[in-house]
Amino acid sequence: MAEVGAGVTAWKAGDRVAIFPNVACGACSACTQGREVLCASAQVPGINRDGAFAESITLPASCLMPLPPEIPFPVGAIIADAVSTAYRAVAHRGALASGERIAVFGCGGLGIHGIKIARLLGASQVIAVDVAPGALRRAGEAGATDLVDASKGDAGKQVRALTRGEGVDLAVEFVGLKASVTEALRSLRRGGRAVVAGVGADRVELPPLRAFVGGELALIASMGFDREEVETVIRLVASGALDLSSSVTDVIPLPAINEGFRRAFTKEGDPIRIVVRPGG
């Protein structure tokens, strides 16, 4: 932190901080319930408030959280979003319990961390689903027990085959496409639940109601993360329980940001996360 504003007493220049990137109103029903992600008046840096692709950024002190010295700054930069979004989807909204089976649809930056979190929570089987060979390779390195190549079609059927035809307890979709949501639902056992954390414009469809209601399936949305989830992830990383040492593929200076975006969009080198260091 470079400097603090007048009236700020809990922080000082030089403090190591992580950012909760949601400037919520603090007064609505969502905020008072600790669900800042649902605040209708929230400002999000880079969307409806000046973002961090700059040499400096100003934020309310309420957005700051201590970053322990055990966590390098590049790792601290990805905890809010790339890791906390996955944590919310798997641990909170998905309520993954030890011994359960999970399928992770989409093994980019979110999915890779979803796999790591599933292993941390004690999943008995972690099935990674993607169309890209590089993403599946990374998923295996992250701890997936089984890999499904969705480019071969019928991903849900492939997942079920890996569970002796029973299906998984939890499927988490990080892609945001109708096709992957459909396959996630098809991968579930009776009584299973699907969490959709991917955001897109597609209109999804439920299975026939006889199967959906008769099987007591659950379709759950998961949006972003709340402060408590970021704090939990920080504790897990600082303690060594959650290893993010391979999650930052590269750290680039601000003038190279367009090249960084190109690599991210083209998936050159199969990056997980590329971090921008504004100071060079």
Secondary structure as GFF3:
##gff-version 3
##sequence-region A 1 280
A	DSSP	beta_strand	17	19	.	.	.	ID=ss1
A	DSSP	alpha_helix	29	32	.	.	.	ID=ss2
A	DSSP	three_ten_helix	36	38	.	.	.	ID=ss3
A	DSSP	three_ten_helix	61	63	.	.	.	ID=ss4
A	DSSP	beta_strand	64	66	.	.	.	ID=ss5
A	DSSP	alpha_helix	73	78	.	.	.	ID=ss6
A	DSSP	pi_helix	79	83	.	.	.	ID=ss7
A	DSSP	alpha_helix	84	87	.	.	.	ID=ss8
A	DSSP	pi_helix	88	93	.	.	.	ID=ss9
A	DSSP	beta_strand	101	105	.	.	.	ID=ss10
A	DSSP	alpha_helix	109	120	.	.	.	ID=ss11
A	DSSP	beta_strand	125	130	.	.	.	ID=ss12
A	DSSP	alpha_helix	133	142	.	.	.	ID=ss13
A	DSSP	beta_strand	146	149	.	.	.	ID=ss14
A	DSSP	three_ten_helix	150	152	.	.	.	ID=ss15
A	DSSP	alpha_helix	155	161	.	.	.	ID=ss16
A	DSSP	beta_strand	168	173	.	.	.	ID=ss17
A	DSSP	alpha_helix	178	186	.	.	.	ID=ss18
A	DSSP	beta_strand	188	196	.	.	.	ID=ss19
A	DSSP	alpha_helix	209	214	.	.	.	ID=ss20
A	DSSP	beta_strand	218	221	.	.	.	ID=ss21
A	DSSP	alpha_helix	227	239	.	.	.	ID=ss22
A	DSSP	beta_strand	248	253	.	.	.	ID=ss23
A	DSSP	three_ten_helix	254	256	.	.	.	ID=ss24
A	DSSP	alpha_helix	257	266	.	.	.	ID=ss25
A	DSSP	beta_strand	273	277	.	.	.	ID=ss26
###
